[in-house]
Amino acid sequence: MAALSAWFWNERFWLPHNVTWADLADPAPGVEYPKAGHLLSALPLALGIFAVRIVFERCIAGPCASLLQIQTELSRRAQPNAVLEKVFTSITKSPDSRHLEGLSKQLDWDVRKVQRWFRQRRNQDKPSTRTKFCESMWRFTFYLCIFMYGIRFLWQSPWMWDTRHCWYNYPYQVLTSGLYYYYITELAFYWSLMFSQFTDIKRKDFLIMFVHHLATISLISFSYVNNMLRVGSLVMCVHDTSDFLLEAAKLANYAKYQRLCDFLFVVFSMIFFGTRLIIFPFWSVSHPCVFLDSDWPAAVFYSR
């Protein structure tokens, strides 16, 4: 296990030439560098965010849904049947004609009746419009708040205006409280999304979203440990720019404000294209970066 850890955290891969993890572990007095242990504070914060989400959906999003006359649809429940329930949970939720005919003979039901049972059973597991509205309102609120915090913080940071500052004196860049709170809050939010997947109604994209959240958590964590917080903060802000607009479009759709929904989706599409396909690859991660090599004090430029 120690050999695997040493291989994974190989300094030649993660750090510039002639820099070791020991150099970052023992900074000068009054100087703080990111440490892997800091990431553990995101876990209790994630539970706190999850608790806040529950209160928010019940006390704020729920009343807003009622004000917009978004009610929980009363779908017809499938009648209890042990045989069909076992097939539904263990084999398939959408049986083909061969399965339908076999079940029809086994239960002495008409094939259409079996089809109707599976359709009702599938609809029974779908989240209501009210539930989706409350979830989207929570995500909209968080994305908007974290985006505003990110813009406010980065506006005062030199690396927002000149990305070469992301790499000056790397990796000996001091961890500030603003960067720490920004990173840990984003990380905790995605941990909370991962937790909530196991308590929310299970959806068709469960595995896709689970992999997405896991990848996001991994990227945020590794960039923190590797002290790439400056460029990481730019990447997070660029991604947050369009997220709250998508959730706003969903809210308008659930509230049946179709014109507003269409308008917000067009704005979202334009900002998504501009931030993730232009700004992200050509500004935040492709700008020439600067390292200060310990053997050669001149600047070494390279393009990522």
matplotlib code that plots the C-alpha trace (Angstrom):
import matplotlib.pyplot as plt

x = [0.0, 2.9, 4.5, 1.2, 0.8, 4.4, 3.9, 0.6, 2.0, 5.3, 6.8, 8.1, 4.5, 2.7, 5.4, 7.9, 11.6, 13.5, 10.3, 9.2, 6.1, 8.3, 9.0, 5.3, 4.7, 7.0, 6.3, 7.8, 6.0, 2.8, 2.6, 0.0, 0.0, -2.9, -2.8, -4.7, -6.1, -7.9, -10.3, -11.8, -13.5, -15.7, -17.4, -19.2, -19.9, -21.5, -23.8, -24.6, -25.4, -27.6, -29.5, -29.9, -31.2, -33.9, -35.0, -34.8, -37.0, -39.6, -39.7, -38.8, -39.0, -42.2, -44.2, -42.9, -44.2, -47.6, -47.6, -47.0, -49.7, -47.3, -48.9, -47.8, -49.4, -51.5, -50.4, -52.4, -50.5, -50.0, -51.9, -49.7, -48.4, -45.4, -44.6, -44.6, -42.8, -40.0, -39.6, -39.7, -37.0, -34.8, -35.1, -36.5, -38.7, -39.7, -40.3, -40.3, -43.1, -41.6, -41.6, -45.1, -46.5, -44.9, -46.2, -49.6, -49.8, -48.4, -50.9, -53.7, -53.8, -54.3, -51.1, -52.4, -53.1, -49.5, -48.3, -50.5, -49.2, -45.5, -46.4, -48.1, -45.3, -42.7, -44.7, -45.0, -41.2, -41.0, -40.4, -43.3, -43.0, -43.2, -40.3, -38.2, -39.1, -37.9, -34.6, -33.9, -34.7, -32.1, -29.4, -30.3, -29.8, -26.5, -25.1, -26.0, -24.6, -21.3, -21.0, -21.4, -18.9, -16.4, -16.8, -16.4, -13.3, -11.7, -12.3, -9.7, -7.3, -4.5, -4.8, -8.3, -6.9, -3.6, -3.5, 0.2, -0.2, -1.6, 2.0, 4.2, 6.3, 4.3, 3.9, 5.0, 1.7, 0.1, -3.3, -5.6, -8.9, -10.9, -9.5, -9.9, -13.6, -14.3, -12.7, -14.1, -17.6, -17.6, -16.2, -18.8, -21.6, -20.7, -20.3, -23.8, -25.1, -23.5, -25.1, -28.5, -28.5, -29.0, -31.9, -33.7, -35.9, -33.6, -33.5, -32.4, -29.3, -28.2, -25.0, -24.1, -24.6, -22.7, -19.7, -20.0, -20.0, -17.1, -15.0, -15.8, -14.8, -11.6, -10.6, -11.3, -9.4, -6.3, -6.0, -6.3, -3.6, -1.4, -1.8, -3.3, -5.9, -5.5, -6.2, -8.8, -10.7, -10.9, -12.2, -14.8, -16.1, -16.2, -18.3, -20.6, -21.4, -23.9, -25.2, -27.6, -29.1, -29.9, -31.6, -33.5, -34.8, -35.9, -37.8, -39.6, -40.5, -41.9, -44.0, -45.2, -43.7, -42.7, -41.6, -39.4, -38.1, -37.1, -35.4, -33.4, -32.4, -31.1, -29.1, -27.8, -26.7, -24.9, -23.1, -22.3, -20.8, -18.8, -17.5, -16.9, -15.9, -14.0, -13.0, -12.2, -9.9, -8.4, -8.0, -8.1, -6.1, -4.3, -2.5, 1.3, 2.2, 5.3, 7.3, 10.4, 12.8, 15.1, 18.1, 17.5, 16.1, 14.9, 11.3, 10.5, 7.5, 5.4, 1.9, -0.6]
y = [0.0, 2.4, 1.6, 2.4, 5.7, 6.6, 5.8, 7.8, 10.9, 10.9, 14.4, 14.3, 14.1, 16.5, 19.1, 21.3, 20.1, 20.1, 20.7, 18.0, 17.4, 18.0, 21.6, 22.3, 20.5, 22.7, 26.4, 29.4, 30.8, 32.6, 30.9, 28.3, 25.9, 23.6, 20.2, 17.0, 17.0, 20.3, 18.4, 16.4, 19.6, 19.4, 16.2, 17.7, 20.9, 18.7, 17.2, 20.7, 21.8, 18.7, 19.6, 23.2, 21.9, 19.9, 23.0, 25.2, 22.9, 22.6, 26.2, 28.3, 26.3, 24.5, 27.7, 29.2, 26.2, 26.6, 30.3, 29.4, 26.7, 23.8, 20.9, 17.2, 15.2, 12.3, 9.4, 6.2, 3.6, 0.1, -2.5, -4.7, -7.8, -9.8, -11.4, -8.3, -6.3, -8.9, -8.6, -4.8, -4.5, -7.4, -8.0, -5.2, -2.1, -2.3, -6.0, -7.0, -8.9, -12.3, -11.3, -9.8, -13.0, -15.1, -13.0, -12.8, -16.6, -16.9, -14.4, -15.2, -11.5, -9.8, -8.6, -5.0, -5.3, -6.3, -3.4, -1.0, -2.3, -1.7, 1.8, 2.8, 1.3, 3.4, 6.5, 5.8, 6.2, 9.5, 12.6, 15.1, 18.5, 20.0, 17.9, 18.8, 22.5, 22.4, 20.7, 23.1, 26.1, 24.8, 24.3, 27.7, 29.4, 27.7, 28.2, 31.9, 32.5, 30.7, 32.4, 35.8, 35.0, 33.7, 36.9, 39.1, 37.2, 36.9, 40.6, 41.5, 38.8, 39.5, 36.2, 36.9, 39.8, 38.1, 34.3, 34.2, 35.1, 31.6, 30.2, 32.9, 31.3, 28.0, 25.9, 28.3, 30.2, 31.1, 29.7, 32.6, 32.3, 33.4, 30.6, 28.1, 28.9, 29.0, 25.6, 23.8, 25.1, 24.0, 20.6, 20.2, 21.0, 18.2, 15.8, 16.8, 16.1, 12.7, 11.9, 13.1, 10.7, 7.8, 9.5, 11.1, 9.3, 7.1, 8.4, 7.1, 9.2, 8.0, 6.4, 9.3, 11.9, 9.8, 9.6, 13.3, 14.2, 11.8, 13.3, 16.9, 15.9, 14.3, 17.3, 19.8, 17.7, 17.0, 20.6, 21.7, 19.2, 20.2, 23.9, 24.8, 26.8, 30.0, 28.4, 26.1, 29.1, 30.4, 27.1, 26.8, 30.4, 29.8, 26.7, 28.3, 31.2, 29.2, 26.7, 29.0, 30.0, 26.4, 26.0, 29.2, 28.0, 24.7, 26.7, 28.7, 25.5, 23.8, 27.0, 26.9, 30.3, 29.0, 32.3, 33.0, 29.5, 29.8, 33.2, 31.9, 28.8, 30.9, 33.1, 29.9, 28.4, 31.6, 31.9, 28.2, 28.4, 31.5, 30.4, 26.6, 26.5, 29.8, 31.3, 28.0, 26.4, 29.6, 31.8, 30.0, 26.9, 27.7, 30.9, 30.6, 29.7, 30.7, 28.4, 29.5, 26.6, 26.3, 25.4, 28.1, 31.3, 32.6, 32.2, 29.0, 29.5, 26.7, 26.3, 23.9]
z = [0.0, 0.8, -2.5, -4.3, -2.4, -3.2, -6.9, -7.0, -5.3, -7.2, -6.9, -10.5, -11.7, -9.3, -8.5, -10.4, -10.6, -7.3, -5.2, -2.7, -0.6, 2.5, 1.3, 1.4, 4.6, 6.6, 5.6, 7.3, 10.4, 9.5, 6.1, 5.3, 2.3, 1.4, 3.0, 2.3, 5.9, 5.1, 2.8, 5.7, 6.9, 3.8, 5.0, 8.1, 6.1, 3.4, 6.0, 7.2, 3.6, 3.2, 6.3, 5.1, 1.8, 3.6, 5.6, 2.5, 0.3, 3.1, 4.3, 1.3, -2.0, -1.0, -0.2, -3.5, -5.4, -3.7, -4.6, -8.2, -8.0, -8.6, -6.9, -6.5, -9.2, -7.9, -10.2, -10.1, -8.1, -9.4, -7.5, -5.3, -7.0, -5.7, -9.0, -11.1, -8.3, -8.3, -12.1, -11.9, -9.2, -10.2, -13.9, -16.0, -15.6, -19.3, -20.2, -23.9, -25.6, -24.6, -20.9, -21.2, -22.7, -20.0, -17.2, -18.8, -18.8, -15.3, -13.8, -16.1, -17.0, -20.3, -21.9, -21.9, -18.2, -17.5, -19.7, -17.8, -14.5, -15.5, -16.9, -13.6, -11.6, -13.6, -13.2, -9.4, -9.1, -11.0, -9.0, -9.1, -10.7, -7.2, -6.1, -9.1, -8.6, -5.0, -6.0, -8.8, -6.6, -4.0, -6.7, -8.3, -4.9, -4.1, -7.6, -7.6, -4.2, -4.8, -8.2, -6.6, -3.9, -6.5, -8.6, -5.5, -4.3, -7.7, -8.6, -6.1, -7.1, -9.6, -11.4, -12.6, -14.8, -15.6, -15.5, -15.4, -11.7, -11.3, -11.7, -10.3, -7.5, -7.9, -5.7, -2.9, -3.0, 0.3, 1.2, 1.9, 3.9, 0.8, -1.3, 1.5, 2.0, -1.7, -2.3, 0.8, 0.2, -3.4, -2.4, 0.4, -2.0, -4.4, -1.5, -0.4, -3.9, -3.8, -0.4, -1.6, -4.6, -2.1, -0.3, -3.3, -5.7, -7.8, -11.4, -14.8, -14.8, -11.3, -12.4, -14.8, -12.2, -9.6, -11.9, -12.6, -8.9, -8.2, -11.0, -9.7, -6.2, -7.4, -9.5, -6.7, -4.2, -6.3, -7.4, -3.7, -2.5, -5.4, -4.5, -7.9, -6.1, -8.2, -11.6, -9.9, -8.6, -12.1, -13.4, -10.7, -11.4, -15.1, -14.6, -12.1, -14.5, -16.5, -13.9, -12.1, -15.4, -16.3, -13.0, -13.5, -16.9, -15.2, -12.6, -15.3, -17.1, -14.0, -13.3, -16.9, -17.9, -21.3, -22.8, -19.8, -19.9, -23.6, -23.0, -20.0, -21.9, -24.9, -22.4, -20.7, -24.1, -25.1, -21.8, -21.7, -25.1, -24.3, -20.9, -21.4, -25.0, -25.4, -22.0, -20.3, -22.9, -24.4, -21.3, -17.9, -18.8, -22.1, -21.1, -21.0, -17.5, -15.4, -13.2, -11.2, -11.3, -8.3, -10.4, -12.9, -11.5, -14.9, -15.9, -17.8, -20.1, -21.4, -22.7, -21.1]

ax = plt.figure().add_subplot(projection="3d")
ax.plot(x, y, z, "-o")
ax.set_aspect("equal")
plt.show()
